[in-house]
Amino acid sequence: AGRVPASLRRVHLKINIKGRVTRVSFGPQSGQIYRFVWDKRDAYNRLIKGSVTAEIEIGYEYPLVYYSVRSQWRQSFNRMSDASISRSVYRRGRSATFWEKKSSEIKGTASSSPVGEAGLGGWSVSVHHAYDPGSGTLVMGDGDSIKFRDKSKIIQSVV
């Protein structure tokens, strides 16, 4: 764990999985760990099948600082690094929160499910095969899998 800046007020965590949002705030200590356990349900309390993307935002809240000398302001403006992470800044009252946005692929429940729950319009593949609509993958009974997102979406008629 690194050194925490003395001016850091709070650290905010926001996790969004299929519209179900969890928000937690922490004090400015280093080396903090938060264990998140997902119940595999969306915002409407429906059980999620297959793979989904978790959107994770971490916010670092700092007090706003007034610079009376223009040269100090120029030196401090936009001093965020690591362009590979999506960032945004939100000002509220006398503080600003710098947000880092990341995403992670996570698994819902097993895709083999009763008819009507597999996301195939009431059809099922079979009791031996399972379809994951999140990743577009058909998992065969023998363990092989076919990714349909990699396949062409052209239907050919053969007589």
N, C-alpha and C positions, 0 to 999 in steps of 0.2 A: 504494500500500500504506500502511496506517495504522500507527500506533504499537502495538507489542506490549506488554501489561502485563508488568512485571518478574516478577510471581508466576506467570505461565503456565509450566507444566512441559513439556507436550507437546500436540500436536494429533493427534487420531486421525481416520482416514477409514475408513468402512465402506461398501462398495458391494454391493448385493444385486440380482442380476438373475436371476429365475426360480430362486431357491434357490442360485445360485452366488455365494459371498460372497468378496470381496476385502477384506483389512484391511491398512492401512498406517499407520505412526506417523511423525511428524516432530518435529524440535526446534522451539523457540519463536522462529522467525525470521519476519519479515514478507515478504510478496510471494512466497510459495512457490507453485509450480505443479506439479501432478501430472498426467501424461498417462496416461489409462486407455484401453486398447485392448481391446474386448470381442471374443471369438472367436465370438460368436453361438451359444453353446451354454449349455444349462441345467445344473443340478446333476447330472443323469444323463448328461451329455455328448451330449445330443440336440441336433441343429441346430434353432434356433428360426426359425420362419417368421413374417413380419409384424411388427406393432408390439407392444412390451412396455413395462412400466413399470420403470424403474430406481429403486430405493429407495436414497437417499444419506443417510448420517449423518455429521456432523462433530462430533467431541467435543473440548472444550477442558478439559484437565486442570489443576487448581489444587490447591495444598496446602490442607488444612483449617486454619482459624484459630480459636483459642480466644479468646473475648471474656470477660473477667472482669467487665465492667460491662454490665448488662442493656440500657442505652440504646444502646451500640455495636452489640449484637446486633440490636436492633429496626431500626436504621438500615441494616443490611446484609442483612436477611432478604429473599429473593426480589427481588433487584434486576435481574432480567433484563427486557429490553425486547423490542419487536417481536412482538406477539401473533399476527402472521400466520404465524409459523413454529412448527411443533410442536416442543416442547422437553421434555427430561426430564433428571433429575440422578441419577447413580449414584455411591455412595460405596464406595471400596475402600481399606482400610488407612488411610493418613493423607492421602488425597487424594480429591477429588470431580471427576467429569467431567460437564460440562454439554454435552448433546447437542442438536444441531439436526437435524431430520429434514426432508428434501425429497424430491420425486420428479420424474422426468423421463421423458417418452415417447421411446423410441428404436426404431430399426428393426432387425429381424432380417434374415435373408436374403430374397431375392425370393420372393414367395408362389407363383409358378408352379412346380409341382413334380410329380414322378411320382405316379401313383395310389398312395394309401395314406399319403403324407406330407403331404397338404394339410389333414388334420384333418377330413375329410368322411366318415369311416367307410369308406374304401376307394373312394369315388367321386371323380371329378374333374369339374370344370366343363367344360372343353374345353382344347385346346392353345392357343386364342387368348385365353382369359379366365383370370384368377387370383383366388382367394379368400384374403383375409387374415383368419383367424379371430380374431386378436388385436384388430383394430379393427372386425370385422364388415363389411368392405368387399369388394365384388365389383369388380375392376378389369377393364373390358372391353378387348377387343383394339384398339378405336379410341381408347383413352385415357380414355374416360368412366369414371366409377365410381358405384356405388350403395352407400350406407351402410345396412345392414340393421338396425343398432341404432336407427335413426331410424324404422323402419317398425313397423307393428303386428304383433303375434305371433298374430293371428287368421287361421286358414286358412278360406277360403270355397270351397265347392263350386259349380261352375258346370256345368250340364248342357246 
